[in-house]
Amino acid sequence: MISQEAHFTFLDTGHIATPKGWQAGVAASEIRYRGRNDVALLVSERPCTAAALFTTNKVKAAPVLYDQALLERNSTGIQAVVINSGIANACTGEPGLAATTATAENSEKILSLPKDSVFVMSTGVIGMQLPVEKLLLGIKKAAQALDSANGPAAARAIMTTDTHPKDCALQVLLPSGGQIQLGGMAKGAGMIHPNMATLLSLITTDAVVNPTFLHSALQSAADRSFHCISIDGDTSTNDTLLVLANGCSGVEISDSADKKAFIEGLTLVCQRLAQEIVRDGEGATRFITIEVCGALNDGAARQAGMTIAKSSLVKTALFGADPNWGRVVCALGYSGVELEPERVILHFGGMKVFEHGLPLDFDEKAAHNLLNMPEVLIEADLGLGEGKATIWTCDFSYEYVKINAEYRT
């Protein structure tokens, strides 16, 4: 039977290993943390088509450099991913690159996989050398415990300053009638700002997808999810967003309707994970949605929204639920987009506070109450065109400063 439209369903207990042919394992290797798992291993029963986006920071961690070269060599034969938390293996020079290479090559031996089939991610403190022997012992333990039920444990193992794991799974009924699943997990709570993905995130699927389309689908999904979040305006050295398609469902994404549905499904998973990262922002007390419309184009709308989102003055005002419209208008003014102040209309929580270049005589206490909520909406209409974008961010609290003042100690 042919379905006329796609249907998307998030699975209540879904996770990274929910799609067919995926297993996960975890272990405690005491790389930096004590008494908790810090190694996650994801393995597919078949080689995968892979696509990834990486940090645009010029200071790139060893695993980023290794993985970029790996995908150049073999974008259709990745079969496992090793992720460690605690140490980022960034700014570690040649020893760091050697550590990543040793991790990948030894993992291939442990799992009896071919050369160039293991992808490596690391997260944690920058500048510390990775204790490879400890990590390899952890990988061996994780390999002995592979199970499709271990997805949630994998999401917990990759956490650093995160307060809770971030994972999900989506079932997609394609227009052609085929059914596929996507799973995802991510970590991130600080050093979050776009230019690629701004975190570590892994997406799995059991669909059959060719590498060219997979990469374009990932870029499209990232542009509407991970590229639309900011916690603190800092882009990390380790940012990696990876999607792996193992084809175990036997359902090929080939016709245009199915491709559109796949992109939408991938976007939904990415948006769920991206929003969870913002909700878990270091010290965050509010989840903030910024909707910009009336820009000359979508790119300008996103640029304007991201400028508001990364303004420390806006974010501290929102922590105090202060309806300080001037900080938002100021951010729009230096955002670099085309702007005519007399056309701008600004709403806080649905209340209009600024119009025609002037503040309105609004009820300050009522506006404060609208902002003094766990979820806050800011709407800015630039009045110039059809461009629009939605951005997600959080506030800056005292706790954010405390976490980052003591991160290494």
KAZI-V123128 format. One record per residue. RES is the residue in three letters. OMEGA is omega in degrees with one decimal (999 if undefined). D_CENTER is the distance of its C-alpha to the mean C-alpha in Angstrom with 2 decimals. Layout:
BEGIN
[[RES OMEGA D_CENTER] [RES OMEGA D_CENTER]]
END
This chain:
BEGIN
[[MET -178.5 35.58] [ILE 176.2 33.45] [SER -178.4 30.96] [GLN 178.9 31.07] [GLU -179.5 27.49] [ALA 175.3 24.20] [HIS -176.3 23.40] [PHE -179.4 20.03] [THR 172.6 20.09] [PHE -177.9 17.48] [LEU -172.9 19.22] [ASP -178.2 20.02] [THR -177.1 19.85] [GLY -177.2 17.43] [HIS -173.4 15.02] [ILE -177.8 13.78] [ALA 179.2 17.49] [THR 178.3 18.72] [PRO -176.3 19.17] [LYS 173.1 22.55] [GLY -178.3 23.24] [TRP 174.2 20.49] [GLN 179.4 21.27] [ALA 174.3 19.70] [GLY 179.9 21.46] [VAL 178.1 20.97] [ALA 174.4 23.31] [ALA -179.3 24.21] [SER 177.7 25.13] [GLU 175.2 25.45] [ILE 175.0 23.66] [ARG -178.2 23.34] [TYR 176.9 23.06] [ARG 174.2 26.09] [GLY 177.4 26.45] [ARG 176.5 23.00] [ASN -180.0 21.20] [ASP 176.2 19.19] [VAL 175.2 19.04] [ALA -179.5 17.23] [LEU 176.1 18.63] [LEU -175.5 17.62] [VAL 175.9 20.54] [SER 178.1 21.48] [GLU 177.6 25.13] [ARG 171.9 25.03] [PRO -174.1 23.73] [CYS 162.5 20.60] [THR -174.3 19.81] [ALA 170.7 16.69] [ALA -177.1 14.53] [ALA 169.7 11.91] [LEU -174.7 10.57] [PHE 178.4 11.17] [THR 172.7 11.59] [THR 174.3 14.44] [ASN -179.6 15.87] [LYS 173.6 19.36] [VAL -174.8 19.28] [LYS 178.8 17.38] [ALA -179.4 17.37] [ALA 179.7 19.67] [PRO 176.8 17.25] [VAL 178.9 15.52] [LEU 179.7 19.09] [TYR -175.5 20.13] [ASP 177.2 17.41] [GLN 178.2 17.93] [ALA 179.8 21.61] [LEU -178.2 21.18] [LEU 173.3 19.60] [GLU -178.7 22.41] [ARG -168.5 24.85] [ASN -179.6 23.54] [SER -179.2 20.85] [THR -176.5 22.67] [GLY 177.2 23.47] [ILE -175.8 20.47] [GLN 179.7 21.27] [ALA 176.8 19.51] [VAL 174.5 16.61] [VAL 178.2 17.45] [ILE 173.3 15.08] [ASN 173.5 16.78] [SER 178.8 16.00] [GLY 179.2 18.43] [ILE -174.1 19.04] [ALA -174.3 16.75] [ASN 177.6 19.63] [ALA -176.4 19.24] [CYS -177.3 22.46] [THR 173.3 24.45] [GLY -178.6 26.42] [GLU 176.5 28.14] [PRO 178.7 28.12] [GLY 176.9 24.33] [LEU 178.2 24.29] [ALA 179.3 27.05] [ALA 178.4 25.17] [THR 178.6 22.20] [THR 178.8 24.79] [ALA 178.2 26.76] [THR -178.9 23.84] [ALA -175.4 23.16] [GLU 178.6 26.87] [ASN 175.9 27.88] [SER 177.0 25.19] [GLU 177.9 26.62] [LYS -179.3 30.03] [ILE -176.3 29.06] [LEU -177.7 27.57] [SER 179.5 30.32] [LEU -179.9 27.97] [PRO 178.4 28.92] [LYS 177.4 28.12] [ASP 179.9 24.83] [SER -177.6 23.09] [VAL 178.5 20.80] [PHE -174.8 17.39] [VAL 173.1 16.69] [MET 176.3 13.81] [SER 177.4 14.71] [THR -179.6 13.48] [GLY -176.5 15.88] [VAL 178.0 18.79] [ILE 171.5 19.47] [GLY 178.4 23.00] [MET 178.2 24.04] [GLN -179.5 25.25] [LEU 177.2 23.77] [PRO -170.7 26.53] [VAL -177.9 26.51] [GLU 176.2 29.30] [LYS -178.8 27.59] [LEU -178.3 24.38] [LEU 175.7 26.53] [LEU 177.2 28.37] [GLY 179.4 25.17] [ILE 178.0 24.17] [LYS 178.2 27.70] [LYS -179.3 27.45] [ALA -179.6 24.16] [ALA 179.1 25.75] [GLN -176.0 28.69] [ALA -178.1 26.70] [LEU -179.4 24.66] [ASP 179.8 24.45] [SER 179.8 22.50] [ALA -172.9 22.51] [ASN 179.0 20.58] [GLY 179.2 17.03] [PRO 178.2 16.68] [ALA 177.7 18.24] [ALA 179.5 15.79] [ALA 177.4 12.85] [ARG -175.1 15.23] [ALA -175.8 16.30] [ILE -178.9 13.14] [MET 169.5 13.05] [THR 176.3 14.45] [THR 174.9 14.91] [ASP 176.9 12.87] [THR 177.0 15.57] [HIS 179.5 14.49] [PRO -178.5 12.56] [LYS 178.4 9.72] [ASP 179.8 10.73] [CYS 173.3 12.43] [ALA -176.0 14.60] [LEU 173.3 16.05] [GLN -177.3 19.56] [VAL 169.9 20.54] [LEU -174.1 24.21] [LEU 176.6 24.65] [PRO 179.7 27.40] [SER -179.0 29.36] [GLY 178.2 29.55] [GLY 179.8 27.37] [GLN 178.5 24.78] [ILE 175.7 21.52] [GLN 173.3 18.65] [LEU 174.5 14.93] [GLY -179.6 13.19] [GLY 169.9 9.68] [MET -178.9 8.50] [ALA 169.4 5.94] [LYS 178.3 7.40] [GLY 175.6 7.42] [ALA 177.8 10.10] [GLY -172.5 11.56] [MET -175.6 11.63] [ILE 175.9 8.81] [HIS -172.8 9.83] [PRO -176.2 9.38] [ASN 164.8 11.50] [MET -178.6 9.10] [ALA 170.9 5.41] [THR -176.4 6.30] [LEU 164.8 5.37] [LEU 177.1 6.40] [SER 179.0 5.35] [LEU 176.4 8.52] [ILE 175.7 9.97] [THR 173.3 13.75] [THR 177.0 16.47] [ASP 178.1 20.25] [ALA 172.1 21.00] [VAL -174.4 23.03] [VAL 178.2 21.23] [ASN -171.0 22.59] [PRO -179.2 20.52] [THR 179.0 21.21] [PHE -178.9 20.07] [LEU -179.9 16.96] [HIS 179.9 15.84] [SER 177.8 16.79] [ALA 179.6 15.08] [LEU 179.0 11.69] [GLN 179.0 12.40] [SER -179.6 13.51] [ALA -179.6 10.61] [ALA -179.2 8.14] [ASP 179.9 11.00] [ARG -177.9 11.02] [SER -175.5 7.55] [PHE 177.3 4.93] [HIS -178.9 8.41] [CYS 177.4 9.81] [ILE 173.0 8.57] [SER 173.4 10.48] [ILE -174.5 11.73] [ASP 177.4 14.28] [GLY 179.8 14.29] [ASP 177.8 13.86] [THR -171.6 12.03] [SER 177.4 12.08] [THR -170.6 14.26] [ASN -172.8 12.10] [ASP 179.5 8.78] [THR 172.9 8.36] [LEU -173.3 6.79] [LEU 172.7 9.84] [VAL -177.6 11.61] [LEU -179.6 15.07] [ALA -175.7 17.91] [ASN 175.6 21.00] [GLY -174.6 23.29] [CYS 176.0 24.74] [SER -175.5 25.17] [GLY -177.8 27.49] [VAL -177.4 26.14] [GLU 176.1 25.74] [ILE -172.3 23.66] [SER -176.9 26.39] [ASP -171.3 27.86] [SER -179.2 26.41] [ALA 178.5 25.97] [ASP 178.0 24.03] [LYS 178.1 21.80] [LYS 179.7 21.09] [ALA 179.1 20.37] [PHE 178.7 18.03] [ILE -179.8 15.95] [GLU 178.1 16.03] [GLY 177.8 15.11] [LEU 178.5 12.11] [THR 179.2 11.08] [LEU 178.0 11.89] [VAL -179.6 9.77] [CYS 179.1 6.57] [GLN 178.5 8.04] [ARG -178.7 8.99] [LEU -179.5 5.89] [ALA -180.0 4.67] [GLN 176.7 8.34] [GLU 177.2 8.78] [ILE 179.3 7.00] [VAL 179.9 9.40] [ARG -178.7 12.12] [ASP 179.2 11.99] [GLY -176.0 12.18] [GLU 178.2 14.94] [GLY -173.6 18.15] [ALA 174.2 16.91] [THR -179.5 19.58] [ARG 171.9 18.54] [PHE -170.8 15.71] [ILE 174.0 16.58] [THR 178.0 16.39] [ILE 178.9 17.87] [GLU 179.1 19.53] [VAL 174.0 21.31] [CYS 177.5 23.96] [GLY 175.8 27.08] [ALA -179.5 25.61] [LEU 176.5 27.21] [ASN -177.2 24.23] [ASP 179.4 20.61] [GLY 178.5 19.55] [ALA 178.7 21.81] [ALA 179.7 20.53] [ARG 178.9 16.93] [GLN 178.8 18.42] [ALA -179.4 20.56] [GLY -179.8 17.93] [MET 178.1 15.67] [THR 174.9 18.93] [ILE -173.9 19.68] [ALA -176.6 16.30] [LYS 177.8 16.70] [SER 178.5 20.40] [SER -179.9 21.42] [LEU 176.1 24.51] [VAL -174.2 22.83] [LYS 176.9 20.47] [THR 176.1 23.49] [ALA 179.8 25.59] [LEU 173.8 23.22] [PHE 178.4 23.34] [GLY -177.9 27.07] [ALA -180.0 26.88] [ASP -179.5 28.97] [PRO -175.2 29.31] [ASN -177.6 29.52] [TRP -177.3 29.29] [GLY -179.9 30.51] [ARG 178.3 27.32] [VAL 178.9 25.32] [VAL 177.3 28.08] [CYS 179.4 28.28] [ALA 176.1 24.59] [LEU -177.2 25.21] [GLY 178.5 28.28] [TYR -178.0 26.69] [SER -179.8 23.58] [GLY 178.7 25.52] [VAL 176.5 25.61] [GLU -175.4 28.94] [LEU 170.7 30.10] [GLU -171.8 33.40] [PRO -178.1 33.39] [GLU 177.4 36.14] [ARG -173.5 33.98] [VAL 172.7 31.01] [ILE -175.5 30.70] [LEU 176.3 28.48] [HIS 169.0 27.87] [PHE 178.1 26.66] [GLY -179.9 26.04] [GLY 179.4 28.21] [MET 178.5 30.98] [LYS -176.9 32.07] [VAL -175.4 32.54] [PHE -179.7 33.01] [GLU 176.4 34.79] [HIS 176.4 36.96] [GLY -176.3 36.12] [LEU 174.3 37.36] [PRO 176.2 36.20] [LEU 178.3 37.55] [ASP -175.1 39.69] [PHE 179.5 37.12] [ASP -175.5 37.39] [GLU -178.3 35.53] [LYS 178.4 35.65] [ALA 178.3 34.35] [ALA 176.0 31.49] [HIS 179.7 30.74] [ASN 178.3 30.73] [LEU 179.6 28.27] [LEU -177.5 25.83] [ASN -175.7 26.66] [MET 177.1 24.39] [PRO 179.1 21.14] [GLU -173.2 19.71] [VAL 177.6 20.87] [LEU 171.2 21.19] [ILE 179.5 22.18] [GLU 179.0 23.59] [ALA 176.1 24.88] [ASP -177.5 27.13] [LEU 172.8 28.13] [GLY -175.4 30.97] [LEU -174.4 30.96] [GLY -175.0 29.47] [GLU -176.8 27.23] [GLY 180.0 23.83] [LYS 178.9 21.21] [ALA 173.7 17.55] [THR -177.7 15.56] [ILE 178.1 13.40] [TRP 178.7 11.98] [THR 178.8 12.78] [CYS -179.8 14.90] [ASP 171.9 18.26] [PHE 179.8 19.59] [SER 174.2 21.88] [TYR -176.1 24.38] [GLU 178.1 22.21] [TYR -180.0 19.47] [VAL -178.3 22.33] [LYS -179.5 23.70] [ILE -174.2 20.57] [ASN 174.1 20.12] [ALA -174.0 23.89] [GLU -170.6 24.21] [TYR -177.7 21.06] [ARG -173.3 23.19] [THR 999 26.28]]
END
